[in-house]
Amino acid sequence: MAAAHKGAISFGLVHIPVALHTATQDDDIHFNQLCKEDGSRIKYKKVCSHCGKEVSTGDIVKGFEFEKGKYVTMTEEDFEKAKTPKDRSIQILHFSNIQDIRPIYFDKTYHAVPESGGDKAYELLRRAMLDEGKVAIAKTVIGQSEKLLCLIPTEKGILIETLFFFSEVKEMPKEPAHPELSEAELTMAKTLVNSMVQEFEPEKYHDEYQARLRQIIEAKISGQEITQGAQEEPSNIINIMEALQASLKQVEDSKKPPKKPRGRKKTAS
């Protein structure tokens, strides 16, 4: 698997050459856009707005509009000139507690894999962070964007999570109301929460919608008629305590072992 980015983790005078490999993948089914009349593929062309001629990727440059209709063009060399030596490395700024980072800041995950000569320093950083329960906050430039990073030690290696900058995170458009709760409601809700506690085991969870979508696609390919699954009946419970009690009973029932079928009694001959 090709590396998405190569650089070096730097903290103090320690320099660890690493390659970043994407840690997640897109498993969704992807569709092409087709013409409704004849089923042909829809194509998108890059066309010059001045002469109308189709333009190839090699003939496209990046431009910044500094006045209406006026642009300054940028080359790859210009982007490289903007980088300092620090930008070419993953510079650790400080160490922190992962609990202090709000989940909204996390963006994309990479595996940081040590390059030749970096194994011992990499292991030293991983073990030190893991033993102390800390993560590292760092910065680097990937492509043409500066990235804020969080280096997270694991039992096997180091994950690097790109973080959104503070200016990129939107505030909640409207804060929800915080109505008064009775002690009984809160106690019942906590009981329901605790009754549903399980260890997170990622291999247990699957994209069921995509699986059903594949079944529909395969059925249509083979000319079968598609029928829609039965809809869940809405609950008539409107009292929150009734809803909590019914939910708790549902959880408790699901945990009961299934009843063994009774065998028929043998009659004496």
C-alpha positions as CSV (number, residue, x, y, z in Angstrom):
1,M,0.0,0.0,0.0
2,A,1.5,3.3,-1.1
3,A,2.1,5.9,1.7
4,A,-0.2,8.9,1.7
5,H,2.6,11.1,3.1
6,K,6.3,10.7,4.2
7,G,8.0,12.8,6.8
8,A,9.6,12.6,10.2
9,I,8.2,12.9,13.8
10,S,10.4,15.5,15.6
11,F,10.3,16.2,19.4
12,G,13.3,17.8,21.1
13,L,16.3,16.5,19.1
14,V,14.7,13.2,18.4
15,H,14.0,12.6,14.7
16,I,11.9,9.6,13.6
17,P,11.4,9.0,9.8
18,V,7.8,7.7,9.2
19,A,5.3,7.0,6.4
20,L,1.6,7.7,6.9
21,H,-0.8,5.1,5.6
22,T,-4.6,5.7,5.6
23,A,-6.2,3.7,8.4
24,T,-9.8,3.5,7.0
25,Q,-11.5,2.7,3.8
26,D,-14.8,3.4,2.1
27,D,-16.9,0.3,1.8
28,D,-20.0,2.0,0.4
29,I,-21.5,0.9,-2.9
30,H,-20.8,3.6,-5.6
31,F,-23.1,4.4,-8.5
32,N,-22.5,6.0,-11.9
33,Q,-24.8,8.7,-13.2
34,L,-26.7,7.6,-16.4
35,C,-28.9,9.3,-18.9
36,K,-32.5,8.4,-18.1
37,E,-33.4,7.9,-21.8
38,D,-30.7,5.5,-23.0
39,G,-28.7,4.5,-20.0
40,S,-25.4,6.0,-21.2
41,R,-22.8,7.3,-18.8
42,I,-22.9,11.0,-17.9
43,K,-19.4,12.6,-18.4
44,Y,-18.1,15.8,-17.0
45,K,-15.6,17.8,-19.0
46,K,-13.3,20.6,-17.9
47,V,-13.8,23.4,-20.3
48,C,-12.2,26.8,-20.6
49,S,-14.8,29.5,-19.9
50,H,-13.1,31.9,-22.4
51,C,-12.7,29.7,-25.6
52,G,-14.9,26.7,-24.7
53,K,-12.1,24.3,-25.4
54,E,-11.8,21.1,-23.3
55,V,-8.7,21.3,-21.1
56,S,-6.5,18.4,-19.9
57,T,-5.3,18.1,-16.4
58,G,-1.7,18.9,-17.5
59,D,-2.9,22.3,-18.8
60,I,-4.6,23.4,-15.6
61,V,-2.8,25.7,-13.1
62,K,-4.0,27.0,-9.8
63,G,-4.9,30.7,-9.5
64,F,-5.8,33.0,-6.7
65,E,-8.4,35.7,-7.5
66,F,-7.0,38.9,-5.9
67,E,-9.5,41.2,-7.8
68,K,-12.7,40.4,-9.7
69,G,-11.5,38.5,-12.8
70,K,-7.8,39.0,-12.0
71,Y,-5.7,36.0,-10.9
72,V,-2.1,35.3,-9.8
73,T,-1.1,31.8,-10.8
74,M,0.8,29.4,-8.4
75,T,3.2,26.6,-9.4
76,E,4.3,23.6,-7.3
77,E,7.6,25.4,-6.7
78,D,5.7,28.4,-5.2
79,F,3.9,26.1,-2.8
80,E,7.2,24.5,-1.7
81,K,8.7,27.9,-1.1
82,A,6.0,28.6,1.5
83,K,7.2,25.6,3.6
84,T,9.8,25.9,6.3
85,P,12.0,23.0,7.5
86,K,9.6,22.5,10.3
87,D,6.7,22.1,7.9
88,R,8.5,19.1,6.3
89,S,8.5,17.3,9.6
90,I,5.8,16.3,12.0
91,Q,6.7,18.7,14.8
92,I,5.4,17.7,18.2
93,L,4.3,20.9,20.0
94,H,3.3,19.3,23.4
95,F,1.8,16.3,25.0
96,S,-1.8,16.1,26.4
97,N,-4.6,14.0,27.6
98,I,-6.9,12.6,24.9
99,Q,-9.9,13.2,27.1
100,D,-9.2,16.9,26.7
101,I,-9.8,16.8,23.0
102,R,-13.5,17.1,22.0
103,P,-14.5,14.4,19.4
104,I,-15.7,17.1,17.0
105,Y,-12.0,18.0,16.3
106,F,-11.1,14.5,15.0
107,D,-11.0,14.2,11.2
108,K,-9.0,11.4,9.5
109,T,-6.8,8.6,10.8
110,Y,-3.4,7.4,9.6
111,H,-1.1,4.6,10.6
112,A,2.4,6.1,11.3
113,V,4.9,3.4,10.2
114,P,8.6,3.9,11.0
115,E,10.9,4.1,8.0
116,S,14.5,2.6,7.9
117,G,16.5,3.6,10.9
118,G,13.6,4.9,12.9
119,D,12.4,1.7,14.7
120,K,14.1,2.3,18.1
121,A,13.1,6.0,18.4
122,Y,9.6,5.2,17.2
123,E,9.3,2.4,19.9
124,L,10.7,4.8,22.6
125,L,8.1,7.4,21.8
126,R,5.2,4.9,21.6
127,R,6.1,3.3,24.9
128,A,6.7,6.6,26.7
129,M,3.3,8.0,25.6
130,L,1.5,4.7,26.3
131,D,3.0,4.3,29.8
132,E,2.2,7.9,30.7
133,G,-1.3,7.8,29.2
134,K,-0.5,10.8,26.9
135,V,-1.0,11.8,23.3
136,A,1.1,14.2,21.3
137,I,-0.2,17.4,19.6
138,A,1.7,18.2,16.5
139,K,1.7,20.1,13.2
140,T,2.9,19.5,9.6
141,V,2.1,20.4,6.0
142,I,0.5,17.6,3.9
143,G,0.2,18.6,0.3
144,Q,-0.7,22.3,0.3
145,S,-2.5,22.4,3.7
146,E,-1.1,22.7,7.2
147,K,-2.5,20.0,9.5
148,L,-3.0,19.9,13.2
149,L,-2.3,16.4,14.4
150,C,-2.8,14.1,17.4
151,L,-0.4,11.2,17.8
152,I,-2.1,8.4,19.7
153,P,-0.1,5.4,21.0
154,T,-1.6,1.9,20.7
155,E,-0.5,-1.6,21.7
156,K,0.9,-2.1,18.2
157,G,2.0,1.3,16.9
158,I,1.1,5.0,16.6
159,L,-2.0,6.4,15.0
160,I,-2.0,9.9,13.7
161,E,-5.3,11.7,13.6
162,T,-5.7,14.9,11.7
163,L,-7.6,17.5,13.7
164,F,-9.7,20.4,12.6
165,F,-8.4,23.8,13.6
166,F,-10.6,25.8,16.1
167,S,-11.7,28.2,13.2
168,E,-13.0,25.2,11.2
169,V,-15.3,23.9,13.9
170,K,-18.9,25.3,13.8
171,E,-20.8,26.0,16.9
172,M,-24.1,24.2,17.5
173,P,-26.7,26.4,15.6
174,K,-29.1,26.2,18.6
175,E,-28.5,24.9,22.1
176,P,-31.1,22.4,23.2
177,A,-33.3,23.2,26.1
178,H,-32.4,21.7,29.4
179,P,-35.8,21.0,31.1
180,E,-36.0,19.8,34.7
181,L,-35.8,16.1,35.2
182,S,-37.3,14.2,38.1
183,E,-35.0,12.0,40.2
184,A,-37.1,8.9,39.2
185,E,-36.7,9.6,35.4
186,L,-33.0,10.1,35.8
187,T,-32.6,7.0,37.9
188,M,-34.6,4.9,35.4
189,A,-32.6,6.3,32.4
190,K,-29.3,5.5,34.2
191,T,-30.6,1.9,34.9
192,L,-31.4,1.5,31.2
193,V,-27.9,2.8,30.2
194,N,-26.1,0.5,32.6
195,S,-28.2,-2.5,31.5
196,M,-27.0,-1.9,27.9
197,V,-23.3,-1.6,28.7
198,Q,-21.1,-3.9,26.6
199,E,-17.5,-3.9,25.6
200,F,-16.9,-2.2,22.2
201,E,-15.9,-5.0,19.8
202,P,-15.7,-3.4,16.3
203,E,-15.8,-6.8,14.5
204,K,-19.4,-7.2,15.7
205,Y,-20.8,-4.3,13.7
206,H,-21.6,-4.4,10.0
207,D,-23.1,-2.1,7.5
208,E,-26.5,-3.8,7.2
209,Y,-27.9,-1.2,4.8
210,Q,-25.1,-1.8,2.3
211,A,-25.7,-5.6,2.5
212,R,-29.4,-5.1,1.8
213,L,-28.5,-2.8,-1.1
214,R,-26.3,-5.4,-2.6
215,Q,-29.1,-8.0,-2.3
216,I,-31.4,-5.6,-4.2
217,I,-28.8,-5.0,-6.9
218,E,-28.2,-8.7,-7.4
219,A,-32.0,-9.4,-7.5
220,K,-32.4,-6.7,-10.2
221,I,-29.6,-8.1,-12.2
222,S,-31.3,-11.5,-12.1
223,G,-34.7,-10.0,-13.0
224,Q,-36.3,-10.7,-9.6
225,E,-39.2,-8.5,-8.2
226,I,-38.1,-6.3,-5.3
227,T,-40.4,-6.3,-2.2
228,Q,-40.0,-3.8,0.6
229,G,-39.4,-5.0,4.1
230,A,-42.1,-4.7,6.8
231,Q,-42.2,-1.4,8.5
232,E,-41.9,-1.2,12.3
233,E,-45.1,-0.2,14.0
234,P,-44.7,3.1,15.9
235,S,-45.0,2.7,19.7
236,N,-48.1,4.2,21.4
237,I,-46.1,4.9,24.6
238,I,-46.1,8.7,25.2
239,N,-45.1,8.8,28.9
240,I,-41.3,8.9,29.3
241,M,-41.3,6.7,32.4
242,E,-43.5,4.1,30.5
243,A,-41.0,4.3,27.6
244,L,-38.0,3.8,29.9
245,Q,-39.7,0.8,31.8
246,A,-40.7,-0.8,28.5
247,S,-37.2,-0.4,27.1
248,L,-35.7,-1.8,30.2
249,K,-38.0,-4.9,30.0
250,Q,-37.0,-5.3,26.4
251,V,-33.3,-5.4,27.3
252,E,-33.9,-7.8,30.2
253,D,-36.0,-10.1,28.0
254,S,-33.2,-10.1,25.3
255,K,-30.7,-11.3,27.9
256,K,-32.8,-14.3,29.1
257,P,-31.7,-17.6,27.6
258,P,-34.2,-19.1,25.1
259,K,-36.6,-21.6,26.5
260,K,-35.8,-25.2,25.6
261,P,-38.6,-27.0,23.7
262,R,-40.3,-29.6,25.9
263,G,-39.9,-33.1,24.7
264,R,-43.0,-35.3,24.4
265,K,-43.5,-37.7,27.3
266,K,-43.2,-41.3,26.3
267,T,-46.3,-43.3,27.0
268,A,-45.9,-46.7,28.5
269,S,-46.6,-49.5,26.1
